[in-house]
Amino acid sequence: MKILIIGAGEVGYHLSAELVRENHDVVIVEPDSERIQRVAESRDVMVVQGDGTRQKVLEEAGIAHCDMLIAVTNSDDVNILACMIAREFGVKTKIARVRDHELSDPDSVLNPARIGIDLMIHPELEAAREIIRLIRHPSATEVSEFFDGRVELLGVRVTKDSPALGKTLIDLGRRFTDLPYRIVAIARREKTLIPKGDQRLEQDDQIYVVTRREALQEVFKVVSSENRVNRDLMILGARRVGILVAQGLRQYSDISVKLVDPNPENTQRAAKLLPGVLVVEADGLDIDVISAEGLIDMNVFIACTDNDENNIVTSLVARHLGVPRTITLVEKRFYLPIIKTLGLEVAVNKHLLTSNAILKYIRHGKVLSFSQIRGINAETIVYSVEPNAKITRKPLESLDFPDGSILGAIHRGNEFLIPTGKTQVRAGDEALIFYLPEVRNKLNNWFN
């Protein structure tokens, strides 16, 4: 498939790598010469320097022969216009990253369906939803949904009091035979492991558990001794993400939210948008001021200003003051690997969330979705299993499935299965696989 990407920022740069790895023919249009050089030196793609809304530039990039256009610049106007131009050239699929989520409202004159955009991704809304999911699961460092939310992935830390500490996966399977769950990845110090049955869990392991939604709480008790409660929250930053998070939390009567921002214009606007939410004008970087606003009594501190460094510093202050849980919004991807080293718990990156949302939408062959797991070197993929595929020939325990990969869940008809060694995959199943990136090419042979 020939894919034209407009914008070589964080999202475009990341997407290009993933799409090339899937053997797509990728062209990138970008006006900035430094970004063009960065892409040209590190990606096997065609690059065209220019404005993604100029017809001649798009024609030079081959828009007339493209199957898909993905517009991910920092400008809503550019992204929308590029998709509208692509429609006139007959491009089959148009995807736009748009910050103003109100454009997806059915009553909007620029509603995606009206202007021919097939998918409109809202980075701030994706980030807010991720933060809310993390808040609703108080001790989880990762929460991802699959199969329309019927299957969930939780990231949980193994503590010294965890029932799972020192146990192998086989031990846990024998002890909790009635619970539908599978440990699909382990982050141990600097390594990411896709475990086998004899893998023993150690203190401070970050384990990733997949289970059916209805069994979530019971499974959580097996792998973690932590019993946090998220009742009192402080959000630093009354910009788009902070307001969206506060709006999303208003539906939960058991959660009290305080929104803090030093800018009077931001706080006044937030107060109008958020009736019932306490909005405070205060400097979150001043430890005395933020303490006086009750930070020390909070269960959760969420730093989501527009400045990564401010978010990191204030989160560290919150940890220093004993706040049990911090969630830190970071724009720059290079901060993600060092967040835990700095002593912080969870970082949310809207560029990565945007990339994952786009990749999940793109269906190619028998691959139904693809995404990365935040914070570790592991990925997920959902295959539609073809008749006579290698994976269907024997029960899982009898297959020599590639090292570094594991089958986490199966969607079969109206059922959602967490497989065991006795499970045999069938044609027509949708199979959720967790794997290390270097194993990806081996997996295709098992499902095609």
Secondary structure, DSSP 4 states (H G I P E B T S, - for coil): -EEEEE--SHHHHHHHHHHHHTT-EEEEEES-HHHHHHHHHH-SSEEEES-TT-HHHHHHTTGGG-SEEEE-SS-HHHHHHHHHHHHHTT-SEEEEE-S-GGGGSTT-TT-HHHHT-SEEE-HHHHHHHHHHHHHHSTT-SEEEEETTTTEEEEEEE--TT-TTTT-BHHHHHHH-TTS-EEEEEEEETTEEE---TTPBP-TT-EEEEEEEGGGHHHHHHHH--------EEEEE--SHHHHHHHHHHTT-TT-EEEEEES-HHHHHHHHHH-TTSEEEE--TT-HHHHHHTTGGG-SEEEE-SS-HHHHHHHHHHHHHTT-SEEEEE-S-GGGGGGTTTTT--EEE-HHHHHHHHHHHH--BTTEEEEEEPTTSS-EEEEEEPPTT-GGGSS-GGGS-PPTTEEEEEEEETTEEE---TT----TT-EEEEEE-GGGHHHHHHHH-
